[in-house]
Amino acid sequence: MSFRQLTEQTGIFESAVSIGVLKLASGFALIDSGVEDSAVKKALQGVGDTWGTFKAILNTHAHADHIGGNAWSARNRGVKIYATEGESHYIEHPDLEPHFLFGCAPISELLNKFYCAKPSLVDVKLRPGVFELEDRRLTLVDLKGHSPAMLGVITEEGLFHVADAVMPEALVTKHKLMFVHDLGQHLETLDRVSKLPASGYLLSHGGYRSEIHALIDLNRSVLLEINDLIFSLASEGAEDTTIHAALCQQLDMVETPGQYYLNHTAVRAHLKYLKDQKKLKLQWEQGRLLWVPEGA
């Protein structure tokens, strides 16, 4: 875990969940705040006195591992929170995330720091487009798919913070089932990232990369590989829980209760995509809702 200055105005604190750093006229801002108070504190220690006073946090999206340091930062440093308009309600009411995953009042296993951050007030709500933060002219990019309204940040130097749009090789090859909220949108986002010019890339779960086009191809191919596998697991008609269980066997996955519900959301995102592609349909059968191939 260390702070890495990439240009005179932009850096990154590389960690399990990396945090971008933007120099401002009055101090500096962070892109995301990590999974808990200690994560943002370590990032601040890494930056040190190099760029002055901690002024703001730009949240790329509302997942708990990206907003966990918001509340401490606002309370103890008085920073302003900037976040995507489409996910600000989740940042202000993070208990919605475990409700979202479980579908009703959530189990206790979904109420820890990995799924439920502390609430923080969003001061400024962001949309895609050009955004001026003090003396910085940033381009905010629509990266939805991994989450409902994730935003990426491109700096004036061309450094592109892609948040969770692209995952590193180790995660992709080890886990294969990547979390997505909307697979169709996420595939479009991968295409968008590959076409936007950049001088370098900041990955939330992969640190700084000078080039990521081969990694984008890997992400896309694994997503489609899993999609094909899920389609085959529904070939004779099956409930989503049955498909999930068979996928665990195929990928040799062992899950905690929290991981199960996170992964089950991803499985259903794949099923929804297959339905949108008119490859699968839903069929009610004696109290069960089955995913079956179109034409069956």
Steps between C-alpha positions, in 0.01 A plus 500: 500500500665821386438841344622531144520840332428455130517864386534837670125502560385139520597198710370174638511328836533138393333249727244218487258777405713772344415867556566773244656831611439834326702813584282811528574869535404484869623149583401159363203269437472123513320285246314256730581442867557127547316239701526656848643786706846344516521483119454874450732574794776291337446682171533835676820385672634393162429838342638677807557875474592483132179655368363692794156465657251219438200673338268257323404145403367405156314170523493299179212285628324397820645156577616475861869444418507839322313717751609352833718798596244767405336544839829531692639744243194726509477493879871543581638693203192689382540383141227529237364182346442494123320199356311371201141622505363153424658342809505782755199355682700182566787706644266693726305184589754215466269258681320481165788295358445189720124540442573507127707180522263307728166629369352583843626579850852355468673230700774607744772364269421783257527775761880522523743749343526304175132545416379790717709815550427782741265766355638827366330805351568567132569873457517509120336254262684421178404404147712396200669792325758766572528587869713773652632437851682818601782530243457147363300437183390137515298289260251270669421187297191280519621155610172343610460124498708395799263722696197705393680832436876461549715788374860499381730803520737618225747772602644776281819291464294212360519275805181292514366374834281211382371402848369139487433495125811288440628234739862379524621167363530333842135564591366415155683170466453392862134585558361523143151593626542879512240717665274683254172681546411508129714284271386665177590845631830372638603354164419836339713670767797275418467605135478865604812482716696327222418781255574800722858631468699503822864535605456256787235321706419480870320179597328486837603137539815498291692821560663701222534355151653668197288283268187290557363399158613137538349502850171633364497214249561253784216647708262481203595146403458367855164675540379341177649162598300506824193615310529201266546269798190636675302457177607136481400445865147614410475272197244269660327770707611596850438748778761769556611337828556168323703674229704678768572172678609329176722799417669468841581137419630586153724783632590329829366799696458499878284783632418665829136616540602854400692379196208278402258791476757717321565223248131419466440857386766450233343168391163671458665783303626236255155339483338837434749564217417160346131589522567837335687314224193274458703191583314423822147559623319458831251219545279431802470134591323372811610780731848534348621771263734337252751645255459304177638544147284697259301259285496229764 
